[in-house]
Amino acid sequence: MVSKENEGEEEIWSSWLLSPEILDQSPSRKDGVKEEEEKTYRRRTSIFIEEVASSLKLDWQTQATAQVFFHFFFAHHSFRRHKRFDVAVACIFLSAKVEECDDKNGARHLEYLITKADKLWNRKAGNTYQGLVKGSEAYNTLQRAILECERNLLHTVAFDLIVKKPHEYLVNQIKELVECNFVEDSMKKNFGRTTMHLLKMSLRTSLCLQVIPPFISAVCLSLAAIYHDLPKPTVGDQDGNVIEWYQLFELDFDSFQCITIQIVEALHVDAELVGAQEFQAKLFANRIIPKPFVERKNSISSSHTNKTSSISSSSQTSKQSLPPPPPPPSSTTTVGLDSTKTHEIKRQKC
């Protein structure tokens, strides 16, 4: 979804997109790191970046930029050869400078950032862990390692420090949906909160390296509409044509499904959204998520959380003959949103 306002940003987007071959044949994969293991490393370290950002009261721009830096770095370097902690702290340190964070947050002061991050990383040790002492050999070694990581990071991104995030397009997109009466004004707050949460899930994956930011925000908006049971949009003349939410943003079903699967996978593993299981069952019933994915993730989540709850609606739906995915619009329709032009989506195979 490339509006006229965003046409000049295509070059910025493309510099961060990587081909499926690069992502599938990453240095980590060549070093024997399995796909699921790499996903776990990305997800857990992204959560760690969120926690450090929260403890330092950093804004979402700084946090999101750090996460994009992190994903891009490990698309070109191996998890076997670089410590996740060192790289994550280096990403936050660089992001705080790029986004011109307020000095009072402490993220631009490496000493404060290291001690804060170190305590969070080792919090499972409890009171037995005393933390790093400035000037100690351990502290100095870690500081040198993080500064070295920052230099490697700058070379990896080729000193390209302009990062566009999906969040930047969200406000205008929601505003347009409200103005076109697709979302009621009374729902705007909850709708926006849900969308922001789904965007947070997307940054725990490598989607930022696969898909341009407006597509990610468009998918999150579509999923938020499904989550809140909003009626499907009607476009066209007085009679109107009822279309799927993703079609409103001129996304094709395959692209929508590919992005959705990765977001819902992160959402399901972390189970941070109220009614997440029912939401998954709804997506499955509409054939947005394939059955094997739902069953596999439910079993993984159950083993991690020791929960025995099941999704009865999913099991009932699986016995029925489900309809095919909704077809694309039969003709081009003006929907009130900015007109878009075709843009190649570079993404991993789902």
N, C-alpha and C positions, 0 to 999 in steps of 0.2 A: 504494500500500500504506500505508494510514493506520491504524495500530493505535490502540487506546484510549489508549495512552500519548502518542500524537502528535496527538490530535485538537485540542488547544489550540494547536498550532503552525501550523494551516492559514492563519491570518491572516498570520503571518510569511512563510510560503512565498509566498502570493499577492502580496505586495508586491514580490517580485523577478521574478515571471513576467510576460512580455510577450506580446502577441498575435502571431500570424504576420504580420499586416499591418504592425505596427511594425517587426519584424525584417526583413521583405522590402523595406520602403520606408524604410530607415534613412537618416539624413542623408548617410552616406557614399555610398550608392547614388544618391541624388539629385545628389551631386557628381561622379558618373561613375565611382565605384569599383565594379568588377565583383564579383560574388559570390565567385568564386574568389580574387580579390585580397584581399577583406576577410577571408576565411577564413585566408589566409596571414598577414596582418597580426596577426590574433588569435592564431594558433598560435605564430608566431615571438616575439611579445611575451610571451605566456604562458610560453614556454620561458625568455626572458630573466628574467622574474620568479622562476622556479624557480631560475635560476642565482644571482641576487642573494640570494635567501633561503638557498640552500645556502652561499654564501660567508660569510653573516652568521650561519649556524647557527640560523636561525629555525625554529620548529616548523611543522608542517603546517597548523595552524589559521591562522596569520598569512599563510602563503603562499597558501592557498586563498581566504581573505577578500580578499586583494589582487587575485587573479585575477577573482573575482566582481565586485569594484568596477570593474576594468578593462573587463570585458565589458559591464557595465551602462552605464558612461560612454559607450562608443562605440556603444551602441544608440541614444543620444540626441544624439551629437555626431559630426562627420565626421572621418575619418582625414586628410582634406585640410586641415583647419583646426586640428588639434592634433597636436603632435609625440608620437609613441608613447613615446619615452624619458621625456619630462617627465611624461606621464600615468602611466606605469608606476611611476616613482619616487614620485610623489605617492600612488599607491595603496598602495605598500609602507609609506610613511611614515604614512599614516592607519591602515592595518591594524595596524601595530605598536602604535599607541596604543590602538586599539579592543580588540585582543587582549591588551593590557597586557604587552607583551614585556619581557623582562628588559633593563635598561639596558646590561648588559655586551655585548649583541649589537650595539649601535650603531645599530640601525634607527630608534630614536627620536631620534637625534642627526643632524640633517639634514646637517651638514658631513661626517660620516663616511659616511653613506649616499650622498651625492652623489659623493664621491671613489671609493668602492668601485664604485658602479654605472657611473660614467663610464669607469673602466678596463675593466670587463667589456664595455661597449657598444663601446669602441674597441680591443678586444684584437687585432683583425685587423691593426691598424697595427704591432703588435709593439713592439720597443724604441724605435722612432722616435717613439712617442707618449709624452710625458712626463707627461701628466695635468694636471688643473686645479690651479691654485695658489690657495689661500684668499686672498681679498682682491683677486684680480685682477678685471679688468672682466668677463672671460668667466665666472668663477665667480659673481660677484654677479648677473650677468644670468640665469644658469641657476637660481640659488637663487630669485630673484624669480619666474621662470617656473613653477617647481615649486610654490611657495607659492600662486601664482595658480591653478594646476591643482587644488591641494587644495581651495581655496575653491569652484571650479566643481564639483568632485566632490561636496562636501558638499551643494551646492544640487541637483545632479542626483539624488542618492539621497534628497533631501528630509530630510536629517539622520537617516535611518533606518539605524542602524549595526548592527542585529542581523541577522547572516547565518548561515543554517543550511546546513551543507555535508553532502554524502552520507556523508563519513567518520564523521560523528557517529552514524549508524545502523548502521554496518557491524559493530561489535563485537557488538552484541546479535543481529543477523541471523545472523552466523556461529555464535555461541553456540547459537542455536535450531536451526540446521541440524545441529550436532554432537549436541545433546541428542536430536534426532529421528532420529539415525543416518543422515541423508542425506549427511553428510560424516564420514569417519573421523577420530578424534582425531589420528592420526599424520599426516594430510594437512592439518591445520588451518593449520600455519605456511606451507607452500607455497601453499595455497589462498588464504590471506589476503594473502600477498605479491603474487600475481598479480592479485587483486582490487584491491589498492591501486594497482598499476601501471595498470590499466584506468581507475580513478578519476582518476589523474593525466592520462591521455589525455583524459578527458571535460572536464577543466578547461582544455584547450587549445581548446575549442570553446565555442559559446554555449549549450550544453545547460542550463547553470545558469539561463538566462533562459527556458527552454522547458518544463522538466519539474521536478516537485517532487523534492527530494533523495532521499527513500526509493526512488523509482522508479529513479533513476540507480544507486544502490547495488545495488538488486535486479537490474538488468540486468547490472551488472558481476559480481555473484555468479553469475548464470546463465552468462555468458560464460566465467568462470573454471572453472566446472564442465565446460563443453564443452571448454575448452582442456586440462584434466587428464583428459579421457575418463572422468569419473565416471559411473556408471550413472544412468539417469533415475530420478527419485524415484517410489516406489510409495506410494500413499495409500489410505485407506479400510479396509475390513475385512480378513479373513485372505487372501481372494483378491487384493484390492488392485487398484488401477487405476494403470497406468504413465502418467505425464504428462510433459510437457516441463518443463524447469526454470523457464521464465518463468511457466508456469501455476501453479507452486507459490506464486508471489508475486502471483497473480491479475492478471497483466498479459495483455492481449490481444496477438495476434501483430503487428498493425500497429504498436502502440506499441513493442513489443520491437524490431521490425525498424528502426523509425525512429531509435531511440536507438542501436542497435547500429551502424548504418551510419555515423553521425557519429563514434562512438568508434573504429571500425576504420579509418575514413579517416585520422584523426590517427595511429593506431598504424601504419598502413601507410606513410605519408609519412615518419615518423621512424624506423621500423624498429628499435625499442628492445626488442622482446620476442623472446626466443629462440624460433625456430620460428614466427615471425609469418606467413610465407607459407603454411606448412602449415595454420596455424590458419585463415587466410582461405579456403583451399581446402576445409576442413572445413565452414565456415559456408556457403560457396557450394553445396557438395554437398547441404546440408540446406535450401537455398533461403532461408536467412536473409539472405544478401547477393545481390542480383540480379547476373546475369552482366555487364551493361554496366559496373557500378561496379567489379567486380574487374578486368576487362580494362583499363579506363581508368586505374585507379590503378596497376596493374602497369607500364603504359607510362610513366607519369609518374615513378614511383619509379626505373625503369631509367634514364631520361634524367638523373636527378639523381645517382644513385650509380654509374653506369657498370657496373652489374652485369648479367650476361647470363643469370643463372639464371631458370628458368621453373618454373611449378607444373604438373607433369605430371598430377597428379590432377585439377586443374581442367579441363584440356583433355579428359581422358578422360570426365569427368562431363558436360561440355557436349554430348557426342555421344549421351548417353543421354536417355531420357524420364524426367525427374525427377518424383517424387511431389509432390502439392500440400502446402502447409504443414500441419503438424498441426492438427487442429480443436480448438476450445476444449473444456473439459470438458463433458460432457453434463448433469451435475448438480453442484450445490454440494457440495463435499467438505471435511471438516475435515482439515487437514493437520498439525495440531500447532503451527503458527505462529499468531501473533496473528491474530484475525479482522480482515478489512479491509472497508472500505466504498468505494463507487465515488467516485472523485475525477476531475474533469475534467482532462485533460492538455492544457495549452496548448503547442503545439509548431509548429515550422516544417514545411512540407511537405518530405518527403524526395525 
